[in-house]
Amino acid sequence: MKSVRSCVIFLATVLLALAVPPSSADQTLEAEPGTGLAFGAFDITESDLAVTHVVLMRIKPTKMYMGSSGEKATVTYTNGEFFSPNLSPGVYAVMGFFSGNKFFALEKSLKANTLQVEPGRVTYAGSYKLTLEKGGLFRQDKGSFARIDTADAETQLLHWLAKELGATGWASSVNASLHKDGSQ
């Protein structure tokens, strides 16, 4: 009887440990030499969506992708914040995001959603507001985006990123960006 009880306690402990989500990014994340990091956010507060993957695609120099997956290293939080570490230098475009298997594309031109990634630098990819119109029985959901960049939004995201990446190889670059902007 004691062994059954011990087994149940052990299994409950394992299940509880697996159910608790990590509070921050992988603490072993290292900054690869010659790469940069991009970050941003999608404001999805007026919808029932969760952002599961943000799609960044390098457009200069051109890189071939299979499908619409973009850079696989994008770390995305369900409330819309994201960062993509260890990106090769170049010009990237924020293409949109996935909510589960459903892709929501930014409808504006690529030029409005581009950013330059440079080695050792942390680059703001922008903040975007989603307005979602629910479809009916025979209509699909429609979404539209507005770019809502502000200096305050960028600073708030940098502070969030400093907490998330505080014990990683990107901490010094994030802190340098915070101090460069004069926001501490």
Contacts in CASP RR format, 6 or more apart in sequence:
PFRMAT RR
TARGET T0000
AUTHOR 0000-0000-0000
METHOD contacts of the structure
MODEL  1
MKSVRSCVIFLATVLLALAVPPSSADQTLEAEPGTGLAFGAFDITESDLA
VTHVVLMRIKPTKMYMGSSGEKATVTYTNGEFFSPNLSPGVYAVMGFFSG
NKFFALEKSLKANTLQVEPGRVTYAGSYKLTLEKGGLFRQDKGSFARIDT
ADAETQLLHWLAKELGATGWASSVNASLHKDGSQ
24 163 0 8 1.000
24 164 0 8 1.000
24 165 0 8 1.000
24 166 0 8 1.000
24 167 0 8 1.000
25 75 0 8 1.000
25 83 0 8 1.000
25 164 0 8 1.000
25 165 0 8 1.000
25 168 0 8 1.000
26 168 0 8 1.000
27 167 0 8 1.000
27 168 0 8 1.000
28 168 0 8 1.000
29 85 0 8 1.000
29 165 0 8 1.000
29 168 0 8 1.000
29 169 0 8 1.000
29 170 0 8 1.000
30 168 0 8 1.000
30 169 0 8 1.000
31 37 0 8 1.000
31 85 0 8 1.000
31 86 0 8 1.000
31 120 0 8 1.000
31 168 0 8 1.000
31 169 0 8 1.000
31 170 0 8 1.000
31 173 0 8 1.000
32 86 0 8 1.000
33 119 0 8 1.000
34 89 0 8 1.000
34 119 0 8 1.000
34 120 0 8 1.000
35 85 0 8 1.000
35 86 0 8 1.000
35 87 0 8 1.000
35 88 0 8 1.000
35 89 0 8 1.000
35 117 0 8 1.000
35 119 0 8 1.000
35 120 0 8 1.000
36 85 0 8 1.000
36 86 0 8 1.000
36 87 0 8 1.000
36 89 0 8 1.000
36 117 0 8 1.000
36 118 0 8 1.000
36 119 0 8 1.000
36 120 0 8 1.000
36 121 0 8 1.000
36 122 0 8 1.000
36 123 0 8 1.000
36 173 0 8 1.000
37 83 0 8 1.000
37 84 0 8 1.000
37 85 0 8 1.000
37 86 0 8 1.000
37 87 0 8 1.000
37 117 0 8 1.000
37 120 0 8 1.000
37 121 0 8 1.000
37 122 0 8 1.000
37 123 0 8 1.000
37 170 0 8 1.000
37 173 0 8 1.000
37 174 0 8 1.000
38 56 0 8 1.000
38 83 0 8 1.000
38 84 0 8 1.000
38 87 0 8 1.000
38 92 0 8 1.000
38 115 0 8 1.000
38 117 0 8 1.000
38 122 0 8 1.000
38 123 0 8 1.000
38 124 0 8 1.000
38 125 0 8 1.000
39 81 0 8 1.000
39 82 0 8 1.000
39 83 0 8 1.000
39 84 0 8 1.000
39 122 0 8 1.000
39 123 0 8 1.000
39 124 0 8 1.000
39 125 0 8 1.000
39 157 0 8 1.000
39 158 0 8 1.000
39 161 0 8 1.000
40 81 0 8 1.000
40 82 0 8 1.000
40 83 0 8 1.000
40 124 0 8 1.000
40 125 0 8 1.000
40 126 0 8 1.000
40 127 0 8 1.000
40 157 0 8 1.000
41 80 0 8 1.000
41 81 0 8 1.000
41 82 0 8 1.000
41 126 0 8 1.000
41 127 0 8 1.000
41 128 0 8 1.000
41 153 0 8 1.000
41 157 0 8 1.000
42 51 0 8 1.000
42 54 0 8 1.000
42 80 0 8 1.000
42 82 0 8 1.000
42 96 0 8 1.000
42 97 0 8 1.000
42 127 0 8 1.000
42 128 0 8 1.000
42 129 0 8 1.000
42 130 0 8 1.000
43 80 0 8 1.000
43 127 0 8 1.000
43 128 0 8 1.000
43 129 0 8 1.000
43 130 0 8 1.000
43 148 0 8 1.000
44 50 0 8 1.000
44 51 0 8 1.000
44 79 0 8 1.000
44 80 0 8 1.000
44 130 0 8 1.000
44 132 0 8 1.000
46 130 0 8 1.000
46 131 0 8 1.000
46 132 0 8 1.000
47 130 0 8 1.000
47 132 0 8 1.000
49 99 0 8 1.000
49 104 0 8 1.000
49 130 0 8 1.000
49 132 0 8 1.000
50 78 0 8 1.000
50 99 0 8 1.000
50 100 0 8 1.000
51 76 0 8 1.000
51 77 0 8 1.000
51 78 0 8 1.000
51 79 0 8 1.000
51 80 0 8 1.000
51 82 0 8 1.000
51 97 0 8 1.000
51 98 0 8 1.000
51 99 0 8 1.000
52 76 0 8 1.000
52 78 0 8 1.000
52 97 0 8 1.000
52 98 0 8 1.000
52 99 0 8 1.000
52 100 0 8 1.000
53 69 0 8 1.000
53 74 0 8 1.000
53 76 0 8 1.000
53 97 0 8 1.000
53 98 0 8 1.000
53 100 0 8 1.000
54 74 0 8 1.000
54 76 0 8 1.000
54 80 0 8 1.000
54 82 0 8 1.000
54 84 0 8 1.000
54 94 0 8 1.000
54 96 0 8 1.000
54 97 0 8 1.000
54 98 0 8 1.000
55 68 0 8 1.000
55 69 0 8 1.000
55 70 0 8 1.000
55 71 0 8 1.000
55 74 0 8 1.000
55 94 0 8 1.000
55 95 0 8 1.000
55 96 0 8 1.000
55 97 0 8 1.000
55 98 0 8 1.000
55 103 0 8 1.000
56 70 0 8 1.000
56 71 0 8 1.000
56 74 0 8 1.000
56 84 0 8 1.000
56 87 0 8 1.000
56 92 0 8 1.000
56 93 0 8 1.000
56 94 0 8 1.000
56 95 0 8 1.000
56 125 0 8 1.000
57 63 0 8 1.000
57 65 0 8 1.000
57 70 0 8 1.000
57 71 0 8 1.000
57 92 0 8 1.000
57 93 0 8 1.000
57 95 0 8 1.000
58 71 0 8 1.000
58 87 0 8 1.000
58 88 0 8 1.000
58 90 0 8 1.000
58 91 0 8 1.000
58 92 0 8 1.000
59 91 0 8 1.000
59 92 0 8 1.000
59 93 0 8 1.000
59 110 0 8 1.000
59 114 0 8 1.000
60 90 0 8 1.000
60 91 0 8 1.000
61 90 0 8 1.000
63 88 0 8 1.000
68 95 0 8 1.000
68 103 0 8 1.000
70 95 0 8 1.000
71 84 0 8 1.000
71 87 0 8 1.000
71 92 0 8 1.000
73 84 0 8 1.000
73 85 0 8 1.000
73 86 0 8 1.000
73 87 0 8 1.000
74 82 0 8 1.000
74 83 0 8 1.000
74 84 0 8 1.000
75 82 0 8 1.000
75 83 0 8 1.000
75 84 0 8 1.000
75 85 0 8 1.000
76 82 0 8 1.000
76 97 0 8 1.000
80 97 0 8 1.000
81 157 0 8 1.000
81 160 0 8 1.000
82 97 0 8 1.000
82 125 0 8 1.000
83 161 0 8 1.000
83 164 0 8 1.000
83 165 0 8 1.000
84 125 0 8 1.000
85 170 0 8 1.000
87 117 0 8 1.000
88 117 0 8 1.000
89 117 0 8 1.000
89 118 0 8 1.000
89 119 0 8 1.000
90 116 0 8 1.000
90 117 0 8 1.000
90 118 0 8 1.000
91 114 0 8 1.000
91 115 0 8 1.000
91 116 0 8 1.000
91 117 0 8 1.000
92 114 0 8 1.000
92 115 0 8 1.000
92 116 0 8 1.000
92 117 0 8 1.000
92 125 0 8 1.000
93 110 0 8 1.000
93 113 0 8 1.000
93 114 0 8 1.000
93 115 0 8 1.000
94 106 0 8 1.000
94 113 0 8 1.000
94 114 0 8 1.000
94 115 0 8 1.000
94 125 0 8 1.000
94 126 0 8 1.000
94 128 0 8 1.000
95 105 0 8 1.000
95 106 0 8 1.000
95 113 0 8 1.000
96 103 0 8 1.000
96 104 0 8 1.000
96 105 0 8 1.000
96 106 0 8 1.000
96 128 0 8 1.000
96 145 0 8 1.000
97 103 0 8 1.000
97 104 0 8 1.000
98 104 0 8 1.000
104 130 0 8 1.000
104 143 0 8 1.000
104 145 0 8 1.000
106 112 0 8 1.000
106 113 0 8 1.000
106 128 0 8 1.000
106 145 0 8 1.000
107 144 0 8 1.000
107 145 0 8 1.000
108 145 0 8 1.000
108 147 0 8 1.000
112 147 0 8 1.000
113 126 0 8 1.000
113 147 0 8 1.000
115 123 0 8 1.000
115 124 0 8 1.000
115 125 0 8 1.000
115 126 0 8 1.000
116 123 0 8 1.000
117 123 0 8 1.000
120 173 0 8 1.000
121 173 0 8 1.000
121 177 0 8 1.000
122 158 0 8 1.000
122 161 0 8 1.000
122 170 0 8 1.000
122 173 0 8 1.000
122 174 0 8 1.000
122 176 0 8 1.000
122 177 0 8 1.000
124 149 0 8 1.000
124 154 0 8 1.000
124 157 0 8 1.000
126 147 0 8 1.000
126 149 0 8 1.000
126 153 0 8 1.000
126 154 0 8 1.000
127 147 0 8 1.000
127 148 0 8 1.000
127 149 0 8 1.000
127 150 0 8 1.000
127 153 0 8 1.000
127 154 0 8 1.000
127 157 0 8 1.000
128 145 0 8 1.000
128 146 0 8 1.000
128 147 0 8 1.000
128 148 0 8 1.000
129 145 0 8 1.000
129 146 0 8 1.000
129 147 0 8 1.000
129 148 0 8 1.000
130 143 0 8 1.000
130 144 0 8 1.000
130 145 0 8 1.000
131 143 0 8 1.000
131 144 0 8 1.000
131 145 0 8 1.000
131 146 0 8 1.000
132 141 0 8 1.000
132 142 0 8 1.000
132 143 0 8 1.000
133 141 0 8 1.000
133 142 0 8 1.000
133 143 0 8 1.000
133 144 0 8 1.000
134 141 0 8 1.000
135 141 0 8 1.000
135 142 0 8 1.000
151 181 0 8 1.000
154 181 0 8 1.000
155 178 0 8 1.000
155 181 0 8 1.000
155 183 0 8 1.000
158 174 0 8 1.000
158 177 0 8 1.000
158 178 0 8 1.000
158 181 0 8 1.000
158 183 0 8 1.000
159 178 0 8 1.000
159 183 0 8 1.000
161 174 0 8 1.000
162 171 0 8 1.000
162 174 0 8 1.000
162 175 0 8 1.000
162 178 0 8 1.000
165 171 0 8 1.000
165 174 0 8 1.000
166 174 0 8 1.000
178 184 0 8 1.000
END
